[in-house]
Amino acid sequence: MIVEAKVPLKLTLFGEHAIVYNKPAIAMTVSENLTVRVSDSDKFLVISPSLHIRGVKLDLNEMKIESDEARRVLRYVIEVLNYFGEKKPAKIEIDSTVEPSVGLGTSAGVIVGTVASYSAYLGIELSKDEIAKISRNIELNVQGIASRMDTFTETYGGLIYFPANSEGYERINSNVNLTAGYIRRSMTTAEVLWRVRKFKESNPNLFNKLLDMIEDVVNRARNLIEENNEEELGLLMYINHGLLFSLGVTSPEADEIVSRAKQLGIKGCKISGGGAGGAIICLKSKDAEVLLRSYNARIINTNLTNEGVVIRKIS
């Protein structure tokens, strides 16, 4: 038997990091994806031909290859298998249209895809609500800090608003046309999350004021998206980037790109996702694409997809 789960990856429009602390956020799934395929095997195997692994260290004494990036992917998969009690050996293949750890939710994609495909492989029928909640808890167990945004967005698909102080979500019946690409990151999302946590602990009053401003930006942005008001929406993107800079989650190169975008008259631009490099989004324009390419960013397909995770039994 072969079971395949195709997971759409996501961009965060507004509210990244703030959502971890019960503030609102807006995210959308795009036409880049990660696929997890589970098939029969006499032992557990994890194979990933397209999730390129960087930072590999070879221990010649132990004849062992060490990689923090590979370890993270494996931890997510192992945590899923542990959740289901490792009931049945399987070969798990992970394939992605983008590199890992670039701010597009590949970690969440691995979790959602493995939960969806392995549960179906075991004959367990899970609803999307169940997949989203299980995946969120697994991400939290592995990382220690996480919000519901990535796992929920990729499970349900579409353009989604996450209200403050809630475990729910609301669909936004509109679209945002974006140009986006990603550059190399200097830290993982988990590492940036812990950096933000330290900032919160050392400067609680300033931290809370910054998050309150982000909340105002997110809620105003939701209204502007529904009104198709690109001019003001773009201004809020620059403001949100500035607030993320104040939280310490941007990078010099990303700041330079966003600053240059403003000089060029691009309506809106900001980082998207965990930060420290990674994904950068601008309101759609040819100038934005030229700008991102000039920094060797890998341009992604930002077309909105509404389907969420799709499970398919091949045989």
C-alpha positions in Angstrom: 0.0 0.0 0.0 1.1 3.6 -0.7 -0.5 6.6 0.9 0.5 10.1 -0.1 -0.2 13.4 1.6 0.3 16.6 -0.3 0.7 19.7 1.9 0.5 23.3 0.6 3.2 25.5 2.1 2.4 28.9 3.5 3.4 32.6 3.7 2.8 34.7 6.8 1.3 38.0 5.8 1.1 39.7 9.2 1.6 38.8 12.9 4.5 36.2 12.8 6.0 35.7 16.3 3.2 37.8 17.9 0.8 34.8 17.4 3.0 32.7 19.7 1.9 35.1 22.5 -1.8 35.0 21.7 -1.9 37.9 19.3 -3.7 37.7 15.9 -2.0 36.8 12.6 -2.8 36.3 8.9 -1.3 33.5 6.7 -2.1 31.9 3.4 -1.2 28.7 1.6 0.6 29.1 -1.8 1.3 26.8 -4.8 4.5 25.4 -3.4 4.1 22.1 -1.6 5.6 19.3 0.4 4.7 15.6 -0.1 5.0 12.8 2.3 4.6 9.3 0.9 4.2 6.2 3.1 4.7 2.7 1.7 5.2 -0.9 2.8 8.5 -1.8 4.3 9.9 -4.4 6.7 11.5 -1.6 8.8 11.1 2.1 9.3 13.0 4.2 6.7 12.9 8.0 6.2 14.1 9.2 2.8 14.2 12.8 1.5 15.7 13.3 -2.0 14.8 17.0 -2.1 15.1 18.4 1.4 18.7 19.4 0.9 20.7 19.1 4.2 23.3 21.7 5.1 25.8 21.8 7.9 26.8 18.1 7.8 29.6 16.9 10.1 31.2 13.5 9.6 32.5 11.7 12.8 35.2 9.4 11.4 35.6 7.6 14.7 32.0 6.6 14.9 31.6 6.5 11.1 28.5 8.6 11.6 27.1 11.6 9.8 25.8 14.4 12.0 23.5 17.1 10.8 21.3 19.4 12.9 18.9 19.9 10.0 18.5 16.2 9.4 18.0 15.7 13.1 15.2 18.2 13.2 13.4 16.5 10.3 13.8 13.1 11.9 12.6 14.4 15.3 9.3 15.5 13.7 8.8 12.2 12.0 9.8 10.2 15.0 7.4 12.2 17.2 4.5 11.4 14.8 5.4 7.7 14.8 5.5 7.7 18.6 2.1 9.4 18.7 0.6 6.5 16.8 2.7 3.9 18.7 4.9 2.9 15.7 2.3 0.3 15.0 3.5 -0.7 11.5 6.9 -0.3 9.8 6.9 1.8 6.7 9.1 3.7 4.3 8.5 7.4 4.6 9.6 9.6 1.7 9.5 13.4 2.0 9.7 15.6 -1.1 9.5 19.4 -1.3 9.4 22.0 -4.0 11.5 24.4 -1.8 14.4 24.1 0.5 13.8 23.5 4.3 13.9 26.3 6.9 13.2 29.2 4.5 10.1 30.6 6.2 7.5 28.7 4.2 6.5 26.2 6.9 8.4 23.1 5.7 8.7 21.9 9.3 5.0 22.1 9.8 4.6 20.5 6.3 6.6 17.5 7.4 4.5 17.1 10.5 1.1 17.6 8.8 2.1 15.3 5.9 3.4 12.6 8.2 0.3 12.7 10.5 -2.0 12.6 7.5 -0.3 9.9 5.5 0.8 7.6 8.3 -2.6 7.6 10.0 -4.3 6.8 6.7 -1.7 4.0 6.2 -2.7 2.6 9.5 -6.4 2.7 8.4 -7.2 5.6 10.8 -9.5 8.2 9.4 -8.7 11.6 10.8 -10.7 14.8 10.2 -8.8 17.9 9.2 -9.5 19.3 12.7 -7.8 16.2 14.2 -4.8 16.5 11.9 -4.4 20.2 12.7 -4.6 19.7 16.5 -2.3 16.6 16.5 0.2 18.3 14.3 0.2 21.5 16.4 0.9 19.5 19.6 3.7 17.5 17.9 5.4 20.7 16.8 5.1 22.1 20.3 6.6 19.0 21.8 9.6 19.1 19.5 10.3 22.8 19.5 9.2 23.8 23.0 7.6 27.0 21.5 5.1 27.0 18.6 1.8 28.6 17.6 -1.0 26.9 15.7 -0.5 29.1 12.7 1.7 26.9 10.4 0.1 23.6 11.1 -3.5 24.9 10.9 -2.9 27.0 7.8 -1.3 24.0 5.9 -4.0 21.6 7.1 -7.0 23.7 6.1 -5.5 25.8 3.2 -6.6 29.3 2.1 -6.2 32.8 3.4 -6.7 32.6 7.2 -7.0 35.0 10.1 -6.1 33.8 13.5 -7.9 35.8 16.2 -6.1 36.8 19.4 -6.6 34.8 22.6 -8.2 31.9 20.7 -7.5 28.5 19.4 -9.8 29.1 16.4 -9.3 30.5 12.9 -11.4 32.4 10.3 -11.3 32.3 6.6 -10.8 35.5 4.7 -12.8 35.5 1.4 -10.4 37.5 -0.6 -6.9 37.2 -2.1 -3.5 39.1 -1.8 -1.4 39.1 -4.9 2.3 38.8 -3.9 5.8 38.5 -5.2 7.9 36.4 -2.9 11.2 34.7 -2.7 13.6 33.4 -0.1 17.2 34.0 0.9 19.5 32.0 3.1 18.7 32.1 6.8 21.2 32.5 9.6 19.0 30.8 12.2 16.2 28.3 12.4 12.6 29.3 13.3 13.0 27.5 16.7 16.2 29.4 17.4 14.6 32.8 16.5 11.6 31.9 18.7 13.8 31.4 21.7 15.6 34.7 21.0 12.2 36.4 21.1 11.4 34.6 24.3 14.6 36.0 25.9 13.7 39.5 24.8 10.3 39.1 26.4 11.8 38.0 29.7 14.4 40.8 29.7 12.1 43.7 28.5 8.5 42.6 29.3 7.0 46.1 29.1 8.6 47.0 25.8 7.8 43.6 24.4 4.1 43.9 25.3 3.9 47.4 23.7 5.5 46.1 20.5 3.0 43.1 20.4 0.1 45.4 21.0 1.1 47.5 18.0 1.5 44.3 15.9 -2.1 43.4 16.9 -3.4 46.7 15.7 -1.6 46.2 12.4 -2.9 42.7 11.9 -6.5 43.6 12.6 -6.4 46.7 10.3 -4.7 44.6 7.6 -7.6 42.1 7.7 -10.1 44.8 6.9 -7.9 46.2 4.1 -7.5 42.7 2.5 -11.3 42.4 2.5 -11.6 45.9 1.0 -8.8 45.2 -1.6 -7.0 48.4 -0.4 -3.5 47.7 -1.6 -2.1 51.2 -0.9 -2.7 51.1 2.8 -2.1 47.4 3.1 1.4 47.9 1.7 2.1 50.6 4.2 1.2 48.2 7.0 3.6 45.7 5.6 6.5 48.1 6.0 5.3 49.0 9.5 5.0 45.3 10.5 8.6 44.7 9.2 9.8 47.6 11.3 8.1 46.1 14.4 9.7 42.7 13.6 13.1 44.5 13.3 12.5 45.9 16.8 11.8 42.4 18.1 15.2 41.4 16.7 14.0 38.8 14.2 15.0 40.3 10.8 18.5 40.2 9.2 20.7 42.8 7.7 20.2 41.5 4.1 16.4 41.3 4.6 16.3 44.8 6.0 18.3 46.1 3.0 15.9 44.4 0.6 12.8 45.9 2.3 14.5 49.4 2.5 15.4 49.2 -1.2 11.8 48.2 -2.0 10.5 51.3 -0.3 13.0 53.5 -2.2 11.8 51.9 -5.5 8.2 52.7 -4.7 7.1 49.1 -4.3 3.8 49.3 -2.4 4.6 46.9 0.4 7.4 44.6 1.5 8.4 42.6 4.6 9.9 39.4 5.9 7.5 36.5 6.2 7.8 33.7 8.7 10.4 33.0 11.3 12.9 35.6 10.2 16.7 35.8 10.3 16.5 35.8 6.5 14.2 33.3 4.7 11.0 34.4 3.0 10.4 38.0 1.9 7.0 39.1 0.5 6.1 42.2 -1.5 2.8 43.3 -3.1 3.0 41.9 -6.6 5.0 43.8 -9.1 7.7 43.3 -11.7 10.0 45.6 -9.8 9.6 43.4 -6.7 10.7 40.3 -8.6 13.7 42.1 -10.2 14.7 43.4 -6.7 14.5 39.9 -5.1 16.4 38.3 -8.0 19.1 40.9 -7.6 19.8 39.5 -4.1 19.8 35.9 -5.5 16.4 35.1 -3.9 14.7 32.0 -5.1 11.3 33.2 -6.4 8.3 31.1 -5.4 4.8 30.5 -6.8 2.5 32.7 -4.6 -0.8 31.7 -6.2 -3.3 31.1 -3.5 -4.5 27.6 -2.9 -7.5 26.8 -0.8 -7.5 23.0 -0.6 -5.2 22.3 2.4 -3.7 18.8 2.9 -4.8 16.2 0.4 -4.5 12.5 1.2 -4.4 10.0 -1.7 -4.2 6.2 -1.6 -2.2 5.1 -4.6 -2.5 1.4 -4.2 
